[in-house]
Amino acid sequence: MSGFMAKQTANSDFSKAKTRATISKLMSMLNPAQQEMLSLREVRETLRPRGEAYRGLQVVDISRIVGSEGRYADFTRQFLPRHEHLRHRWTRVDEARLTDINLPPIRLYEIGGVYFVRDGNHRVSVARAQGGEKIDAEVISLASEIRLEPSLTRDGLRQAVIAYEKKQFDRTTRFDKVFPEYELEFTATGRYDEVLDHIYVHKYYMNQSSESELPFEQAMRSWYDHVFQPVILEIRRQKILSRFPGRTEADLYVWLVKHWGELKEKYGDAFSIGDAASDLSTRFGRSVLQQLRDYYREWTARRAEQRRIAGGQMPDADSSATDTGDAPDPHSSSGA
């Protein structure tokens, strides 16, 4: 194909791909997470890989490339271009394809069986837009015991990590066997480690008044009866779970224990767990009316964006529908 024809075709290819990205965004307004590309930084912070290893040149399934190290806001989950400023570089890559110019392999990180682009986002985008199934890549693997699927969303990633942490916690403590009547569930990562710390601290103080080292299970039973259950009963008594939609009793247990400790440092040890629960609910919870108001505001924002897209106006580069899945964690900057 001549250079002129390749340039014309590449520009047409980009316009078609960008239109498909717009249509995909419009079709996924009710579930925008399906179109969001995963950020490698976010995945690394969540999975905390233990190391990395160079795997060399490989042929990789394009369908398993799910995110990017630095360009995750520029493309959809299917690597369709979202913004006009990508046209020049995208079309240059497509022109090379059309004129049979070989491009160097892309560079990827692999973690949990899926891939993230270090270098070559436009090459992946062009290949995928043209129906490509394989691509040459230089791969570095990040060590993780958690397997990931290409369809994984941010929420799915969080749930996969929580499920892994729960499995490790139950293996270490036998909590699920000792207390089968209570399902200890969290909606944020890292909480099982916090609970394990609580048990070990409780065990430490019990050992101070014991002549011999107490078995772990005995200490855990004592913690459950004298620490965990009283906090859970106070949460139920004040019915504060309803003010934290999408969260669990165990979530509130961790937050309330932290909050209670902060209040006792400020006001003294006489500050009760009941007062701490009330303060947590008032300061960080949302009433039913507030939840309805927030839902309506988010719904109207989505409708407005949907109308803009339908009218041919592209959303801003970083615009996205608000995620209503998680209430904020009053003791965490990440909230999840």
Secondary structure by P-SEA (a helix, b strand, c coil): ccaaaaaaaaaaaaaaaaaaaaaaaaaacccccccbbbbaaaaaaaaccccccccccccccccccccccccccccccccccccccaaaaaaaaaaaaaacccccbbbbcccccbbbbcccaaaaaaaaaacccbbbbbbbbbbbcccccccccaaaaaaaaaaaaaaaaaaacccccccccccccccccaaaaaaaaaaaaaaaaaaccccccccaaaaaaaaaacccaaaaaaaaaaccccccccccaaaaaaaaaaaaaaaaaaccccccaaaaaaaaaacccccaaaaaaaaaaaaaaaaaaaaaaaaccccccccccccccccccccccccc
